[in-house]
Amino acid sequence: MISNEFLNLSMNIYQQRLFIKTISKMTEKDLIKKSNEYRKNILKYIYNAHAGHTGGSLSCIDILNVLYNHVMNISPENFSSPDRDRYIQSKGHSVEALFVVLADKGFFPESDLNTLCKYGSHYIGHPTRKVKGIEQNTGALGHGLPISTGTAIAGKLDNKKFRVFTLLGDGELPEGSNWEAALLAAHYRLDNLCAIIDNNKLQITGLTIDVCNTDPIDAKFESFGWSVKHVDGHNINALIETFNALPFTKDKPSFIIAHTIKGKGVSYMENNVKWHHGVPNEQQFAQALHELDDALAAY
Ligand SMILES: Cc1ncc(C[n+]2csc(CCOP(=O)(O)OP(=O)(O)O)c2C)c(N)n1
């Protein structure tokens, strides 16, 4: 008789192979094209819904692209496997970025996103586990790192090989719960945990350094016992190299400061706090798509 353990093991190997097959086809050029396509979809669904967090979704999309298409072992096929990697989006308001990536990965039909922010839809303005592929409900800032720390502790206790990734915003960082988790993650030597900060230097009302300055982020996390690296959060190759180097130090949690631009890819949105949750009008939407098409053609 075949034991459940053997069946689980075989399933895991099969899922890993499926995953490797999917990601091995993605070249840097493919990923750049994908980011461009994702940006257009973020804008399309926010425009259709008349709601959404535009700037922060455009700033983190290259990070999500590389994570889902090159780094993490997460797919619709393995989403109920205890061995899958975990992704928890702490800056939950940028859910539109996550939705377009999950749709592309086949977690749900892309047409579902036509219901974004409509009455009765689960595709609301923040992540909810009612949507397939979402690991944790987030949106109240400061929860992703504590949840990820707990998940990474569970992984260590269970002798699992999965890794935990969480995406924070620089405006989110002052939440006290982050610092408690930062302390614990180092204490428990969670080298299976990677936190990434989408360091776009803006938050909801202005510059992060004016609202609540957390600089120098690298020195602070290092002093808490983390291993820290900086990366250009829009450079696909640099992101791949940085993620490939995980864990940066054995027995230490890894922290990536991704330098990004809020509203990246659309000239009038870039570095403009107005686009934190701005919705483009018809003419602005057309211009944005045009600019993204031009950028891809020029590549
Ligand atoms: C606990 C909590 N306080 C306040 C808010 C309101 N809020 C939503 S987004 C945001 C700014 C977040 O800034 P940042 O993390 O830098 O996000 P990004 O600029 O990347 O979009 C705030 C204060 C919230 N969602 N949760």
The ligand as an SDF file (V2000), in Angstrom:
LIG
                    3D

 26 27  0  0  0  0  0  0  0  0999 V2000
   -2.7950   50.8500   10.4420 C   0  0  0  0  0  0  0  0  0  0  0  0
   -3.0560   51.7070    9.2510 C   0  0  0  0  0  0  0  0  0  0  0  0
   -2.9580   53.0490    9.3580 N   0  0  0  0  0  0  0  0  0  0  0  0
   -3.1980   53.8400    8.2910 C   0  0  0  0  0  0  0  0  0  0  0  0
   -3.5730   53.3020    7.0930 C   0  0  0  0  0  0  0  0  0  0  0  0
   -3.9070   54.1950    5.9280 C   0  0  0  0  0  0  0  0  0  0  0  0
   -2.9140   54.1160    4.8800 N   0  0  0  0  0  0  0  0  0  0  0  0
   -3.1260   53.3990    3.7410 C   0  0  0  0  0  0  0  0  0  0  0  0
   -1.8330   53.4320    2.7080 S   0  0  0  0  0  0  0  0  0  0  0  0
   -0.9540   54.4340    3.7330 C   0  0  0  0  0  0  0  0  0  0  0  0
    0.4200   54.8960    3.3720 C   0  0  0  0  0  0  0  0  0  0  0  0
    1.3560   53.7730    3.2530 C   0  0  0  0  0  0  0  0  0  0  0  0
    2.5580   54.2230    2.7240 O   0  0  0  0  0  0  0  0  0  0  0  0
    3.5540   53.2010    2.0980 P   0  0  0  0  0  0  0  0  0  0  0  0
    3.6480   52.0360    3.0010 O   0  0  0  0  0  0  0  0  0  0  0  0
    4.8260   53.9100    1.8050 O   0  0  0  0  0  0  0  0  0  0  0  0
    2.8090   52.7390    0.7930 O   0  0  0  0  0  0  0  0  0  0  0  0
    3.1370   53.0730   -0.7450 P   0  0  0  0  0  0  0  0  0  0  0  0
    3.7030   54.4570   -0.8130 O   0  0  0  0  0  0  0  0  0  0  0  0
    4.1510   52.0750   -1.1550 O   0  0  0  0  0  0  0  0  0  0  0  0
    1.8480   52.9200   -1.4510 O   0  0  0  0  0  0  0  0  0  0  0  0
   -1.6720   54.7240    4.8910 C   0  0  0  0  0  0  0  0  0  0  0  0
   -1.1560   55.5660    5.9920 C   0  0  0  0  0  0  0  0  0  0  0  0
   -3.6870   51.8900    7.0220 C   0  0  0  0  0  0  0  0  0  0  0  0
   -4.0440   51.2610    5.8970 N   0  0  0  0  0  0  0  0  0  0  0  0
   -3.4090   51.1250    8.0960 N   0  0  0  0  0  0  0  0  0  0  0  0
  1  2  1  0
  2  3  1  0
  2 26  2  0
  3  4  2  0
  4  5  1  0
  5  6  1  0
  5 24  2  0
  6  7  1  0
  7  8  2  0
  7 22  1  0
  8  9  1  0
  9 10  1  0
 10 11  1  0
 10 22  2  0
 11 12  1  0
 12 13  1  0
 13 14  1  0
 14 15  2  0
 14 16  1  0
 14 17  1  0
 17 18  1  0
 18 19  2  0
 18 20  1  0
 18 21  1  0
 22 23  1  0
 24 25  1  0
 24 26  1  0
M  CHG  1   7   1
M  END
$$$$
